[in-house]
């Protein structure tokens, strides 16, 4: 369940449906990079899980609206808290990533130096046995 609701498309759909119901085409326009197939699949999963309702209007062509259920609205509150936490700590996260990347690069450079030293010693030993 967590994998399904925590994927980026589901989070975006839930966030967009917080304010009002939307047509499929509106959602597709608002979510950059999502394919029609992926949006349909995401909406189907959210509907199956009881987070979104789907209403088909008998018009030509048929109009389909999606909106959050009461359960979906409670999930949106949780998502909003996660987004707020991320916004609050984004500088801390960026600093931690930069420090990690510097440590990893230094460790890799050290490992390369040690490997080069071992190779040089091995070449000297082999050259001495000839």
MIVOZA-499639 format. One line per field, with one value per residue: residue number from 1; x, y, z of N, C-alpha, C, O in turn. Coordinates in Angstrom, 1 decimal. Layout:
MIVOZA-499639
pos: c(NUM,...)
n_east: c(X,...)
n_north: c(Y,...)
n_up: c(Z,...)
ca_east: c(X,...)
ca_north: c(Y,...)
ca_up: c(Z,...)
c_east: c(X,...)
c_north: c(Y,...)
c_up: c(Z,...)
o_east: c(X,...)
o_north: c(Y,...)
o_up: c(Z,...)
end
This chain:
MIVOZA-499639
pos: c(1,2,3,4,5,6,7,8,9,10,11,12,13,14,15,16,17,18,19,20,21,22,23,24,25,26,27,28,29,30,31,32,33,34,35,36,37,38,39,40,41,42,43,44,45,46,47,48,49,50,51,52,53,54,55,56,57,58,59,60,61,62,63,64,65,66,67,68,69,70,71,72,73,74,75,76,77,78,79,80,81,82,83,84,85,86,87,88,89,90,91,92,93,94,95,96,97,98,99,100,101,102,103,104,105,106,107,108,109,110,111,112,113,114,115,116,117,118,119,120,121,122,123,124,125,126,127,128,129,130)
n_east: c(0.8,1.9,3.9,2.3,0.8,2.9,4.2,5.4,3.4,0.9,1.0,1.1,-1.4,-3.2,-2.6,-3.4,-6.1,-7.0,-8.3,-10.5,-12.8,-11.6,-11.4,-10.3,-8.7,-7.9,-6.3,-4.3,-3.2,-2.2,-0.2,2.9,4.7,3.4,2.0,-0.9,-1.7,-0.4,-1.6,-4.2,-3.9,-2.9,-5.0,-7.0,-5.9,-5.9,-8.6,-9.5,-8.3,-9.9,-9.4,-10.0,-12.8,-14.7,-16.6,-18.8,-20.2,-23.1,-22.6,-21.9,-18.8,-18.3,-17.9,-15.6,-15.1,-12.9,-12.4,-11.2,-11.9,-13.3,-11.5,-9.2,-8.8,-7.9,-5.4,-4.2,-3.7,-1.7,0.3,0.7,1.9,4.4,5.4,5.7,7.7,9.8,10.3,11.0,13.4,15.1,17.5,19.2,19.2,20.4,23.0,23.9,23.9,25.9,28.1,28.4,28.9,31.4,32.9,32.7,33.9,36.5,37.2,37.1,39.2,41.4,41.3,42.0,44.6,45.9,45.6,47.1,49.6,50.0,50.0,52.3,54.3,53.9,54.8,57.4,58.4,57.9,59.6,62.1,62.4,63.1)
n_north: c(-1.2,1.3,1.6,2.2,4.5,6.3,6.8,9.0,9.9,9.3,10.9,13.4,13.5,13.2,15.6,17.5,17.0,17.9,20.5,20.6,18.7,17.2,16.9,14.2,15.0,17.6,16.9,15.5,17.6,19.2,17.6,17.4,15.4,13.0,10.1,9.3,6.7,6.0,7.9,7.0,4.5,5.1,6.6,4.5,2.8,4.4,4.8,2.2,1.8,3.3,6.0,7.9,9.1,8.3,9.8,9.4,11.3,11.4,12.4,13.6,13.9,11.4,12.7,12.6,12.9,13.3,13.0,13.5,11.2,11.1,9.6,9.8,12.6,12.7,11.5,13.3,15.4,14.2,14.0,16.7,17.5,16.1,17.3,19.9,19.4,18.6,21.0,22.7,21.5,21.3,22.7,21.6,19.0,19.2,20.1,17.9,16.0,17.1,17.0,14.3,13.5,14.7,13.3,10.7,11.0,11.7,9.3,7.5,8.6,8.2,5.4,4.8,5.9,4.1,1.7,2.3,2.5,-0.1,-1.4,-0.3,-1.3,-4.1,-4.2,-3.5,-5.6,-7.7,-6.9,-7.1,-9.9,-10.7)
n_up: c(0.0,0.8,-1.1,-3.3,-2.7,-2.3,-4.6,-7.1,-9.0,-7.9,-5.5,-6.7,-8.0,-5.8,-4.4,-6.3,-6.5,-4.1,-3.8,-5.5,-7.7,-10.7,-14.2,-16.3,-18.4,-17.5,-15.3,-16.7,-18.2,-16.1,-14.9,-15.5,-17.8,-17.4,-18.8,-20.7,-20.3,-17.9,-16.1,-16.2,-15.1,-12.5,-11.4,-11.4,-9.5,-7.3,-7.0,-6.5,-4.1,-2.5,-2.3,-4.2,-6.0,-8.9,-11.3,-13.9,-16.4,-18.4,-21.2,-24.5,-25.9,-23.3,-20.0,-17.4,-14.0,-11.3,-7.8,-4.5,-1.9,1.4,2.9,1.2,1.5,4.1,3.8,2.2,4.0,5.5,3.5,3.0,5.4,5.1,2.9,3.9,5.9,4.3,2.8,4.9,5.7,3.5,2.9,4.9,4.1,1.5,2.3,3.7,1.7,0.0,1.7,2.0,-0.6,-1.0,0.9,-0.2,-2.7,-1.8,-0.5,-2.7,-4.3,-2.6,-2.5,-5.1,-5.3,-3.5,-4.8,-7.1,-6.0,-5.0,-7.5,-8.6,-6.8,-7.3,-10.0,-9.7,-8.2,-10.0,-12.1,-10.9,-10.7,-13.2)
ca_east: c(0.0,2.8,4.5,1.3,0.4,4.0,4.8,5.2,2.2,-0.2,1.1,0.6,-2.9,-3.9,-2.4,-4.2,-7.5,-7.4,-9.1,-11.7,-12.8,-11.0,-11.5,-9.1,-7.9,-7.3,-5.2,-3.2,-2.5,-1.5,0.9,3.9,5.4,2.7,1.4,-2.3,-1.8,0.0,-2.6,-5.4,-3.5,-2.8,-6.4,-7.7,-5.4,-6.4,-10.1,-9.6,-7.9,-10.9,-8.9,-10.5,-14.0,-14.8,-18.0,-19.0,-21.4,-23.6,-22.6,-21.1,-18.2,-18.5,-17.0,-15.3,-14.6,-12.3,-12.3,-10.8,-12.9,-13.0,-10.2,-8.2,-8.5,-7.0,-4.1,-3.6,-3.2,-0.4,1.2,1.0,2.9,5.6,5.9,6.2,8.9,10.8,10.6,11.7,14.7,15.7,18.9,19.9,19.4,21.4,24.3,24.3,24.3,27.2,29.2,28.5,29.5,32.8,33.6,32.7,34.9,37.8,37.5,37.4,40.5,42.3,41.4,42.7,46.0,46.4,45.6,48.2,50.8,50.1,50.4,53.7,55.1,53.9,55.6,58.8,58.7,58.0,60.8,63.2,62.5,63.4)
ca_north: c(0.0,2.4,1.8,2.7,5.9,7.1,7.0,10.4,10.2,9.3,12.1,14.6,13.4,13.5,17.0,18.3,16.8,18.5,21.7,20.4,17.6,17.5,16.0,13.4,15.9,18.6,16.3,15.2,18.9,19.7,16.8,17.4,14.2,11.7,9.6,9.0,5.3,6.0,8.6,6.1,3.4,5.7,6.9,3.3,2.3,5.3,4.5,0.9,1.9,4.2,7.4,8.8,8.6,8.5,10.0,9.5,12.1,10.8,13.4,13.1,12.7,11.2,13.5,11.8,13.7,12.6,13.8,12.8,10.7,11.5,8.9,10.5,13.9,12.5,11.2,14.6,16.1,13.6,14.4,18.1,17.5,15.6,18.4,21.0,18.9,18.7,22.4,23.2,20.9,21.1,23.1,20.6,17.8,19.6,20.2,16.5,15.4,17.7,16.5,12.9,13.4,15.0,12.2,9.6,11.4,11.6,7.9,6.9,9.1,7.4,4.0,4.8,6.1,2.9,0.7,2.6,2.2,-1.6,-1.8,0.0,-2.3,-5.3,-4.0,-3.5,-7.0,-8.5,-6.4,-7.6,-11.3,-11.0)
ca_up: c(0.0,0.9,-2.4,-4.3,-2.4,-2.2,-5.9,-7.5,-9.7,-6.9,-4.7,-7.5,-8.2,-4.5,-4.2,-7.2,-6.2,-2.8,-3.8,-6.3,-8.6,-11.9,-15.4,-16.6,-19.3,-16.7,-14.6,-17.6,-18.5,-14.9,-14.4,-16.5,-18.0,-17.2,-20.0,-20.5,-19.7,-16.5,-15.3,-16.0,-14.1,-11.2,-11.0,-11.2,-8.3,-6.2,-6.9,-5.9,-2.7,-1.8,-2.1,-5.2,-6.7,-10.4,-11.8,-15.4,-16.8,-19.7,-22.2,-25.7,-25.4,-21.9,-19.2,-16.2,-13.0,-10.2,-6.6,-3.3,-0.9,2.8,3.2,0.4,2.1,5.3,3.3,1.7,5.2,5.8,2.5,3.2,6.5,4.6,2.0,4.8,6.5,3.2,2.6,6.1,5.9,2.2,3.0,5.7,3.2,0.5,2.9,4.0,0.4,-0.4,2.6,1.7,-1.9,-0.8,1.6,-1.1,-3.7,-1.2,-0.3,-4.0,-4.7,-1.7,-2.9,-6.4,-5.0,-2.9,-5.9,-8.0,-5.2,-5.1,-8.8,-8.8,-6.1,-8.0,-11.2,-9.2,-7.8,-11.2,-12.8,-10.2,-10.9,-14.6)
c_east: c(0.9,3.5,3.6,1.1,1.7,4.7,4.5,3.9,1.0,-0.2,0.7,-0.9,-3.6,-3.7,-3.3,-5.7,-8.0,-8.4,-10.5,-11.6,-12.2,-11.3,-10.2,-8.1,-7.2,-6.1,-4.0,-2.5,-1.7,-0.3,1.8,4.6,4.7,2.0,-0.1,-2.5,-1.5,-1.0,-3.8,-5.1,-3.5,-4.2,-7.2,-7.2,-5.9,-7.9,-10.3,-9.3,-8.9,-10.4,-9.5,-11.9,-14.0,-16.2,-18.0,-20.3,-21.8,-23.7,-21.8,-20.1,-18.4,-17.4,-16.9,-14.6,-14.0,-12.2,-11.8,-12.0,-12.5,-11.6,-9.0,-7.8,-7.7,-5.6,-3.4,-3.1,-1.8,0.7,1.6,2.1,4.3,6.2,6.5,7.5,10.1,11.2,11.4,13.2,15.5,17.2,19.8,20.2,20.4,22.8,24.8,24.7,25.7,28.3,29.4,29.3,31.0,33.5,33.7,33.8,36.3,38.2,37.8,38.8,41.6,42.4,42.1,44.2,46.6,46.5,46.8,49.5,51.0,50.5,51.8,54.6,55.1,54.7,57.1,59.3,58.9,59.2,62.0,63.4,62.9,64.8)
c_north: c(1.3,2.7,2.5,4.2,6.8,7.3,8.4,10.8,10.3,10.5,13.3,14.6,13.8,15.0,17.9,18.2,17.4,19.6,21.4,19.1,18.1,16.5,15.3,14.3,17.0,18.1,16.0,16.5,19.4,18.9,16.6,16.0,12.9,11.3,9.3,7.6,5.3,6.8,7.7,5.0,3.9,6.0,5.6,2.7,3.1,5.0,3.2,0.9,2.8,5.6,8.4,8.2,9.1,8.7,10.2,10.2,11.6,12.0,12.9,14.2,12.6,12.1,12.7,12.8,12.8,13.5,12.9,12.3,11.3,10.8,9.5,11.9,13.8,12.2,12.5,15.4,15.5,14.0,15.8,18.3,17.1,16.7,19.6,20.6,19.1,20.1,23.0,22.7,20.7,21.6,22.2,19.4,18.0,19.6,18.8,15.8,15.8,17.1,15.0,12.7,13.7,13.9,11.0,9.8,11.2,10.1,7.2,7.3,8.3,6.0,3.8,5.0,4.8,1.8,1.0,2.3,0.6,-2.0,-1.5,-0.9,-3.6,-5.3,-4.1,-4.9,-7.9,-8.2,-7.0,-9.1,-11.7,-11.2)
c_up: c(0.0,-0.4,-3.4,-4.0,-2.4,-3.5,-6.3,-8.1,-8.7,-6.0,-5.4,-7.7,-6.9,-4.2,-5.1,-6.9,-4.8,-2.8,-4.5,-7.1,-9.9,-13.0,-15.6,-17.4,-18.5,-15.9,-15.5,-18.0,-17.3,-14.4,-15.6,-16.6,-17.8,-18.5,-19.7,-19.9,-18.3,-15.6,-15.1,-15.0,-12.7,-10.6,-10.6,-9.8,-7.1,-5.9,-6.2,-4.4,-1.9,-1.6,-3.1,-5.7,-8.1,-10.7,-13.3,-15.7,-18.2,-20.7,-23.4,-26.0,-23.9,-21.1,-17.9,-15.3,-11.9,-9.0,-5.5,-2.5,0.4,3.2,2.4,1.0,3.3,4.9,2.8,2.9,5.6,4.8,2.6,4.3,6.0,3.7,2.9,5.4,5.5,2.9,3.7,6.1,4.6,2.2,3.8,4.8,2.1,1.1,3.3,2.8,-0.1,0.4,2.3,0.4,-1.8,-0.2,0.6,-2.2,-3.1,-1.0,-1.6,-4.5,-3.9,-2.2,-4.2,-6.2,-4.4,-3.9,-6.8,-7.3,-5.2,-6.4,-9.1,-8.0,-6.8,-9.3,-10.8,-8.9,-9.0,-12.0,-12.2,-10.4,-12.4,-14.8)
o_east: c(0.6,3.6,4.0,1.1,1.5,5.7,3.5,3.4,0.1,-1.2,0.0,-1.5,-4.6,-4.7,-3.8,-6.5,-9.1,-9.3,-11.5,-10.6,-12.3,-11.5,-9.2,-6.9,-6.1,-5.1,-2.9,-1.2,-0.6,0.5,1.6,5.1,5.2,1.4,-0.5,-3.4,-2.2,-1.2,-4.3,-5.9,-4.0,-4.4,-7.9,-8.0,-6.3,-8.3,-11.1,-9.9,-8.7,-11.0,-9.5,-12.0,-13.5,-17.1,-17.4,-21.3,-21.0,-24.8,-21.3,-20.5,-18.6,-16.3,-17.8,-13.6,-14.5,-11.9,-12.0,-13.0,-11.5,-10.8,-8.0,-6.6,-6.8,-4.6,-2.2,-2.0,-0.9,1.8,2.8,3.0,5.3,7.5,7.5,8.4,11.1,12.4,12.3,14.1,16.6,18.0,20.9,21.3,21.3,23.7,25.9,25.6,26.5,29.4,30.6,30.2,31.8,34.6,34.8,34.5,37.2,39.3,38.7,39.6,42.6,43.5,42.9,45.0,47.7,47.5,47.5,50.5,52.1,51.4,52.6,55.7,56.1,55.4,57.9,60.3,59.8,59.9,63.0,64.6,63.0,65.3)
o_north: c(2.2,3.9,3.4,5.0,8.1,8.0,9.0,11.8,11.2,11.1,14.1,15.7,14.6,15.6,18.8,19.1,17.3,19.6,22.0,18.6,19.3,15.3,15.8,14.4,17.4,18.7,16.3,16.4,20.0,19.4,15.8,15.5,11.8,12.2,9.2,7.5,4.7,6.4,7.7,4.7,3.3,5.7,5.6,2.3,2.5,5.1,3.1,0.2,2.9,6.3,9.6,7.0,10.1,7.8,11.1,9.8,11.5,12.4,11.8,15.3,13.6,12.2,12.2,13.4,11.7,14.7,11.7,13.0,11.9,11.5,9.7,12.3,14.6,12.6,12.7,16.1,16.3,14.3,16.2,19.1,17.7,16.9,20.1,21.5,19.6,20.4,23.8,23.5,20.0,21.0,21.9,18.8,17.2,19.1,18.5,15.0,15.0,16.8,14.6,11.9,13.1,13.6,10.3,8.9,10.7,9.7,6.3,6.5,7.9,5.5,2.9,4.3,4.4,1.0,0.1,1.8,0.2,-2.9,-2.3,-1.3,-4.3,-6.3,-4.7,-5.4,-8.7,-9.0,-7.3,-9.6,-12.8,-11.4)
o_up: c(-0.7,-0.8,-4.2,-4.9,-2.5,-3.6,-5.9,-7.9,-8.8,-5.7,-4.9,-7.5,-7.0,-3.8,-4.6,-7.1,-4.5,-2.0,-4.1,-7.3,-10.3,-12.7,-15.3,-17.2,-18.8,-15.8,-15.1,-18.1,-17.5,-13.7,-16.5,-15.6,-18.0,-19.2,-18.5,-19.0,-17.4,-14.5,-14.0,-14.2,-11.8,-9.5,-9.7,-9.0,-6.1,-4.8,-5.3,-3.6,-0.7,-0.7,-2.8,-5.8,-8.4,-10.4,-13.8,-15.2,-19.1,-21.1,-23.3,-26.3,-23.2,-21.5,-17.3,-15.6,-11.6,-9.2,-5.5,-2.4,0.5,3.8,3.0,1.0,3.6,5.6,3.0,2.7,5.9,5.1,2.5,4.2,6.4,3.7,2.6,5.5,5.8,2.8,3.5,6.5,4.6,1.6,3.4,4.9,1.9,0.4,3.1,2.8,-0.5,-0.2,2.2,0.3,-2.5,-0.6,0.6,-2.5,-3.7,-1.1,-1.6,-5.0,-4.4,-2.3,-4.5,-6.9,-4.8,-3.9,-7.2,-7.9,-5.4,-6.6,-9.7,-8.6,-6.9,-9.6,-11.5,-9.3,-9.1,-12.6,-12.9,-10.2,-12.7,-15.9)
end
